[in-house]
Amino acid sequence: SDLRLQGTLTGKPDGGEAIQSSSDATVHISGSALQLRWAGAPDLPAQFGHGAYSKTNWGQSSIRLTFGPLSLGLSNENLWMGPGMRNSLLMSNHAPGFKHLTLNTVRPVRTPLGSFEMQMIGGKLEGSGYSYLDNIPANAEWRYLSSFVMTYQPRWVPGLFLGLTRSFQNYHSHVKKFADYVPLFTPFQKVNDKNNVTGADDKDQLASLYARWLFKQAHAEVYFEYGVNDHAYNLRDFIGSPEHSRTYLFGLTKLSELNTREGEYIRANLEFTQMSQSIDRLVREAGSWYYHGLIAQGYTHKGEVLGAGIGPGGNLQSLSLSWLKGLKSLGILLERYVQNDDYYVSSIRDLNGYSRRWVDMSAGLQGTWNYKNLLFNARMQFINSLNYQWKLKNYDAGTYYIPENDVFNFHGELGITYRF
């Protein structure tokens, strides 16, 4: 059965778990499964249809005109913006590539102040074609995306890179004038945006600042990225609660050369990504990253998030250790992934809610090997999910901890690439 409601839901659909929600919601009950989604949830279907499918696209293709340090072209390539290795806040290769015009540097532009690199794009974002739930129709209108990234390397601080990224999206029917196509110079503070002081227009905007410091002699680097999805009204507003609508990632990498063999290294990488809301949500709700009240699909393309693959409300701690030699690599990967903690905090609020976060603990093996023009890659990951889909067996509201609510999963990848 299907039920649409506004208000508070409390129920035990299987005589087991209890779920409460005080937000607008749609409930879909099918057999023993209950799925709850906030109204306006992004285009992130849990299942892409009910059968097999095949798709053909342009892949990592582009056509360009390069003159000096600049390149102008039409591309379908995946983009990566920011210093992260496991995740990127605004643009990663998690979603499929999308059609876009690009103007970018192909090498650093040197000036008396230091070196600059940049990329500006205008692209087309499409929906998945699937509804979030069977009873909610998908929005078919495509969206226009305008993104910008700039990196500055100061002349006086070797190895330091400072960067800014910014993205805007809007439904294409609302893009009518030049400022809509190139909105990158929109003021960061709402008080300075005379056309949108309240921030209630239909553009979705994200921004981040990042830094990367490379220590050449130590073969190490440290990096950080801090992003916001709701611009402050003014400087006073930002100083008062800089954690409002924020997300961040932090990482460090160390490369050690093996003394026994030339050209072989051990690389260690540690990275934390925090997408869930801060404690500021208690006084001012910000909503999850990649959600937007007026852009129904959220910050997605064909059903996948453009930024961090852990998705809205997700938190990830990742540690990898790899052996490297040229294109060859073999390594291990350890991760702790908290699934959509914003949803958990907002909707799983029964008396036993504080012990039922959905957390994936995983260990994996990964490697890449080249042979002549062929490049092979493989990955095996073993995942133990605690409270999978926030469900509890043998539910008892008066018990703090209910054991044995884990699910084991195996994920495998195998790929081959021909290098021309």
Salt bridges, closest charged atoms under 4 A:
ASP2 OD1 - HIS28 ND1 2.62
GLU17 OE1 - ARG356 NH2 2.91
GLU77 OE1 - ARG64 NH2 3.19
ASP134 OD1 - HIS50 NE2 3.97
GLU141 OE2 - HIS172 ND1 3.54
ASP180 OD1 - LYS177 NZ 3.56
ASP201 OD2 - LYS203 NZ 2.45
ASP202 OD2 - HIS174 ND1 2.56
GLU221 OE1 - ARG212 NE 2.68
ASP230 OD1 - LYS190 NZ 2.93
ASP230 OD2 - HIS244 NE2 3.33
ASP237 OD1 - ARG284 NH2 3.29
GLU264 OE2 - ARG261 NH1 3.71
GLU264 OE2 - LYS325 NZ 3.89
ASP280 OD2 - HIS244 ND1 2.94
GLU304 OE1 - HIS94 NE2 3.01
GLU335 OE2 - ARG86 NE 2.47
ASP341 OD1 - ARG357 NE 2.73
ASP350 OD1 - ARG356 NH1 2.79
GLU413 OE2 - HIS411 NE2 2.99
